[in-house]
Amino acid sequence: QVHLVESGGGSVQDGGSLRLACVANGITPDKDAGCVGWFRQAPGKDREAVATFYADTQYLIDSARGRFTISRDRAKETIILEMNNLKPGDTGMYYCAADGRPRVCGYGIAASRLGYEYTYWGQGTQVTVSS
């Protein structure tokens, strides 16, 4: 059974940094997690993709470029999101997700906007950035 567990959330001030980690348990990497990603949901807003990682390539939303980095350690089955220069607009619940369908993975950061939801999800970790 696939189980994703996030950690590393917290409260920081404007300009601060956080490192989120997601451990993927019970997966068959190429079958269940060809692509992995971090998504966030701010209060009163829809969930959005922040960063995805597929075929050794990271995909980031425009607001995250230059500030966030997503990486994957296949040996440890861990997905990392390094977040620097955080802003109050980055506040939200951050979820780790994984999917094994090439069609979904191939859409990169646009998959969820096109209606393709990742198959496996963690419980989320809260990130709060204060001004």
C-alpha positions in Angstrom: 0.0 0.0 0.0 1.4 3.4 -1.0 1.8 5.8 1.8 3.3 9.3 1.5 4.4 11.1 4.6 5.3 14.8 4.6 7.4 16.8 7.1 9.1 20.1 7.5 6.3 22.6 7.5 6.2 25.4 10.0 5.9 29.2 10.5 8.5 31.6 9.2 8.7 35.3 8.4 8.7 36.9 5.0 12.0 36.1 3.3 12.5 32.9 5.4 13.2 29.4 4.2 11.8 25.9 4.7 12.6 22.5 3.5 9.8 20.0 3.0 10.4 16.3 2.8 8.1 13.5 1.6 8.9 9.8 2.2 7.1 7.5 -0.2 6.5 4.1 1.4 5.2 1.0 -0.3 5.7 2.2 -3.9 7.0 0.5 -6.9 8.8 3.5 -8.2 8.3 3.3 -12.0 4.8 1.9 -11.6 3.4 4.2 -8.9 5.6 7.2 -8.9 7.0 8.0 -12.3 6.4 11.6 -11.4 6.1 13.3 -8.0 5.1 16.7 -7.0 4.2 19.3 -4.3 0.8 21.0 -4.3 -0.6 23.6 -2.0 -4.0 24.8 -0.9 -4.4 28.2 0.6 -7.5 29.1 2.7 -10.5 29.6 0.5 -8.6 28.7 -2.7 -8.3 25.6 -4.9 -5.4 23.3 -4.6 -2.6 24.2 -7.1 0.5 22.5 -8.3 3.7 24.2 -7.1 6.4 21.9 -8.4 6.6 18.5 -10.1 9.5 16.3 -11.0 9.5 13.9 -13.9 12.3 12.3 -16.0 15.0 14.2 -14.0 13.4 17.5 -14.8 11.7 19.9 -12.4 8.7 21.9 -13.3 7.7 25.0 -11.3 4.9 27.5 -11.3 6.0 31.0 -12.3 5.8 32.4 -8.8 8.2 29.7 -7.5 10.9 30.0 -10.1 14.2 31.3 -8.6 12.9 30.5 -5.1 11.9 26.9 -4.9 13.7 23.7 -5.9 12.2 20.2 -6.1 14.4 17.1 -6.1 14.1 13.4 -5.7 16.3 10.9 -4.0 15.3 7.6 -5.5 17.5 5.6 -3.2 15.6 6.9 -0.2 12.3 7.4 -2.0 12.2 11.0 -0.7 11.0 14.1 -2.5 12.3 17.4 -1.3 11.0 20.9 -1.8 13.5 23.6 -0.8 11.7 26.9 -0.4 13.7 30.2 -0.1 12.6 33.8 0.1 9.2 32.8 1.2 6.3 35.2 0.9 3.0 35.5 2.7 1.3 34.3 -0.6 3.1 31.0 -0.2 1.0 30.2 2.9 -1.0 27.0 2.7 -1.2 23.3 3.3 1.4 21.6 1.2 0.8 18.1 -0.1 3.1 15.6 -1.6 1.7 13.5 -4.5 2.8 10.7 -6.8 1.6 9.2 -10.0 2.8 6.5 -12.4 0.8 7.3 -15.6 3.1 8.6 -18.3 0.3 10.7 -19.8 -0.3 12.5 -16.5 3.5 12.9 -15.8 4.1 14.3 -19.2 1.9 17.3 -18.5 4.3 18.4 -15.9 3.0 21.3 -13.8 -0.1 21.6 -15.9 -1.5 18.2 -15.1 -4.0 19.2 -12.4 -5.0 22.3 -14.3 -5.9 20.0 -17.2 -8.0 17.8 -14.9 -5.5 15.0 -14.2 -5.2 14.4 -10.5 -2.3 12.5 -9.1 -3.1 9.0 -7.7 -1.3 9.1 -4.4 -1.4 11.8 -1.8 0.0 12.6 1.6 -1.8 14.2 4.5 -0.2 17.5 4.1 2.1 19.8 6.1 1.2 23.4 7.0 3.4 26.3 5.8 2.7 29.8 7.2 4.6 32.9 6.2 4.0 36.1 8.1 4.8 39.6 7.0 
